[in-house]
Amino acid sequence: MTHRDEGRPSVGPAPAALRAAVWALRCLGGRWQPSRRDTELLAARLESRVLEPGMVVFAQGQVPDGVWIVRNGTLELVSGTGRRRVVVGVLPPCGIAGDVPLLLGRPAVCTVRALTTVQAVFLPAAAFHTLLESSPALARGWLTALARRQSRAQEALAETLTGDAKSRVARLLLREARNGTVHCAQGTLAAMLGLRRPTFNRVLKEFEREGLLTVGYRQVALLAVDRLQHCAQQDNG
């Protein structure tokens, strides 16, 4: 080995690991362009995981053992138990969980569990901290993504707390839709708004009668987005 090759791994990450790293970096969003070195650093540390429905990723009050990024399926964020159980939100593909409590060095404020079968990539806690410390570009990209998620969370909270039931349901459906469909159980959606299940179902049935959407098993297909947007802007309370 020559002096130039010292300190370099003899074999780089596998192509599949590199593809997973490229995808994970895209989930951070923004216009930044990670370098080949940053991509390889992440690829060397990512692990593929599969979660079955109901499996707990990490619990409220515990420090996560790493960062999770959803590739397929949905994770649910829940605070409290029993009658005090509140659905804080759901994470679709590209959703990220675990990084905030790890950065703060504090236990998680909610439980994260699999709503469906979930395929995810996992970054162990030690590797997460090492990556951010060794790559200023990755640190900036991750912090920008956190700021963007915080902004969306504040907007979602404002939408949840204001308006009558119809406008709140319309805003939630528009926000959670992916390619025109909301893949989530009605009970979870009702809990995200703090509405009683009968109230939420009544609004859905009214929207369905008006031809705005169709309701299926664990999904709501939006048929008239423009009319739903009009409903979202109304407040008949």
C-alpha positions in Angstrom: 0.0 0.0 0.0 1.3 3.4 -0.9 1.4 6.5 1.3 -1.6 7.9 -0.6 -3.7 4.8 0.2 -3.0 4.8 4.0 -6.2 5.2 6.1 -8.5 4.4 3.2 -10.8 1.3 3.3 -9.7 -1.3 0.8 -13.3 -1.9 -0.2 -16.0 0.9 -0.3 -19.7 0.4 0.7 -21.7 -2.0 -1.4 -23.9 -0.5 -4.2 -27.1 -1.2 -2.2 -25.7 0.6 0.8 -24.8 3.6 -1.3 -28.3 3.7 -2.8 -29.8 3.6 0.6 -27.5 6.4 1.7 -28.4 8.6 -1.3 -32.1 8.0 -0.6 -31.7 8.8 3.1 -29.9 12.1 2.3 -32.7 13.1 -0.1 -35.2 12.6 2.8 -33.4 15.5 4.5 -34.5 17.7 1.7 -33.1 21.1 0.9 -30.8 22.2 -1.9 -27.5 21.0 -0.4 -25.4 18.5 -2.3 -23.7 15.9 -0.1 -20.2 14.9 -1.3 -19.2 11.4 -2.2 -17.3 11.2 1.1 -20.4 12.1 3.1 -22.5 9.6 1.2 -20.0 6.8 1.8 -19.7 7.7 5.5 -23.4 7.3 5.9 -23.6 4.2 3.7 -21.1 2.4 5.9 -23.2 2.9 9.0 -26.8 2.4 7.8 -28.7 -0.8 8.7 -31.8 -2.1 7.0 -34.7 -3.0 9.4 -38.2 -4.4 9.1 -40.8 -3.7 11.7 -44.1 -5.6 12.1 -47.3 -3.8 12.8 -47.5 -2.8 16.5 -43.8 -3.1 17.1 -42.4 -0.3 19.3 -39.4 1.5 17.8 -38.8 3.4 21.1 -40.9 4.3 24.0 -41.9 7.5 25.6 -39.4 8.3 28.4 -36.6 6.3 26.9 -33.6 7.6 24.9 -33.7 6.0 21.4 -30.9 3.7 20.4 -30.6 5.4 17.0 -32.3 7.2 14.2 -35.0 5.7 12.0 -36.0 6.7 8.5 -39.1 5.2 7.0 -38.7 3.6 3.5 -42.1 2.0 3.2 -45.0 1.9 5.6 -46.1 4.2 8.4 -44.9 4.9 12.0 -47.2 6.3 14.6 -46.2 8.8 17.3 -48.2 8.5 20.5 -48.1 10.3 23.8 -49.7 8.8 27.0 -51.6 5.6 27.4 -55.2 4.5 27.9 -57.8 7.3 27.8 -55.0 9.8 27.9 -53.4 8.4 24.7 -53.0 11.1 22.1 -51.7 10.5 18.6 -49.1 13.2 18.0 -48.6 12.3 14.3 -47.7 9.7 11.7 -44.5 9.3 9.8 -44.9 8.2 6.1 -42.0 7.3 3.8 -39.0 9.6 4.4 -40.3 10.3 7.9 -37.5 10.5 10.5 -37.7 9.5 14.2 -35.2 9.5 17.0 -32.8 12.3 16.0 -34.4 15.0 18.1 -34.0 13.3 21.5 -30.5 12.1 20.6 -29.4 15.7 19.7 -31.0 17.0 22.9 -29.7 14.1 25.0 -33.1 13.6 26.5 -35.7 10.8 26.6 -38.3 10.8 23.9 -41.5 12.7 24.6 -43.6 10.1 22.7 -43.7 6.4 21.8 -43.0 5.5 18.2 -44.5 2.3 16.9 -45.2 0.6 13.5 -48.8 1.1 12.3 -48.1 -1.1 9.3 -45.3 -3.3 8.2 -42.4 -0.9 7.9 -39.2 -1.1 6.0 -36.7 1.4 7.4 -33.0 2.3 7.6 -31.5 2.6 11.0 -28.5 4.7 12.1 -27.2 3.7 15.5 -26.9 6.5 18.0 -23.1 6.5 18.2 -22.8 6.5 14.4 -25.3 9.4 14.2 -23.2 11.5 16.6 -19.9 10.6 14.9 -21.3 11.5 11.4 -22.5 14.9 12.5 -19.1 15.6 14.3 -17.0 14.5 11.3 -19.0 16.2 8.5 -20.0 19.8 8.8 -22.0 19.4 5.6 -24.0 16.6 7.1 -24.5 18.5 10.3 -25.8 21.6 8.4 -28.1 19.4 6.2 -29.5 17.6 9.2 -30.1 20.8 11.2 -31.8 22.5 8.2 -34.1 19.4 7.9 -34.9 19.7 11.6 -35.8 23.3 11.2 -38.1 22.5 8.3 -39.8 19.7 10.3 -40.3 22.1 13.2 -41.9 24.6 11.0 -44.3 22.0 9.6 -45.1 20.8 13.1 -46.1 24.3 14.2 -48.3 24.8 11.1 -49.9 21.4 11.8 -50.6 22.4 15.4 -52.2 25.6 14.4 -54.4 23.8 11.8 -55.4 21.2 14.4 -56.6 23.7 17.0 -58.5 26.2 14.8 -61.8 26.0 13.0 -64.8 23.7 13.1 -64.7 19.9 12.7 -65.2 20.0 8.9 -62.4 22.5 8.2 -60.0 20.7 10.6 -60.7 17.3 9.0 -60.2 18.8 5.5 -56.9 20.3 6.5 -55.7 17.1 8.0 -56.6 15.0 5.0 -54.9 17.5 2.6 -51.8 17.6 4.8 -51.5 13.8 5.2 -52.3 12.8 1.6 -49.6 11.1 -0.5 -50.4 10.9 -4.2 -54.0 11.7 -3.4 -54.5 9.1 -0.7 -54.3 9.1 3.1 -53.0 5.8 4.3 -54.1 5.8 7.9 -56.8 4.3 10.1 -59.8 6.6 10.9 -59.2 6.2 14.6 -55.7 7.4 14.3 -56.8 10.4 12.2 -59.5 11.3 14.7 -57.0 11.1 17.5 -54.6 13.4 15.6 -57.3 16.1 15.7 -58.5 15.4 19.2 -61.9 14.6 17.8 -64.3 11.9 19.0 -64.4 9.0 16.5 -68.2 9.4 15.8 -67.6 13.1 15.0 -64.7 12.3 12.7 -66.7 9.6 11.0 -69.7 11.9 10.5 -67.6 14.4 8.7 -66.0 11.7 6.5 -69.4 10.4 5.5 -70.6 13.9 4.7 -67.5 14.5 2.5 -68.1 11.1 0.9 -71.8 11.9 0.1 -70.6 15.1 -1.5 -68.2 13.2 -3.7 -65.1 14.7 -2.2 -63.5 11.4 -1.2 -64.0 7.7 -0.8 -63.2 5.7 2.4 -61.6 2.3 2.3 -59.8 0.1 4.8 -57.1 2.2 6.5 -57.2 4.7 3.6 -59.1 7.7 2.3 -58.8 8.6 -1.4 -59.2 12.3 -2.2 -61.4 12.9 -5.3 -61.9 16.6 -5.2 -58.9 18.4 -3.8 -60.0 21.8 -4.8 -63.3 21.5 -3.0 -61.6 20.0 0.1 -59.3 23.1 0.0 -62.3 25.3 0.0 -63.7 23.4 3.0 -60.3 23.7 4.8 -60.6 27.5 4.5 -64.1 27.6 6.0 -65.1 28.0 9.7 -68.7 27.5 10.4 -68.1 27.1 14.2 
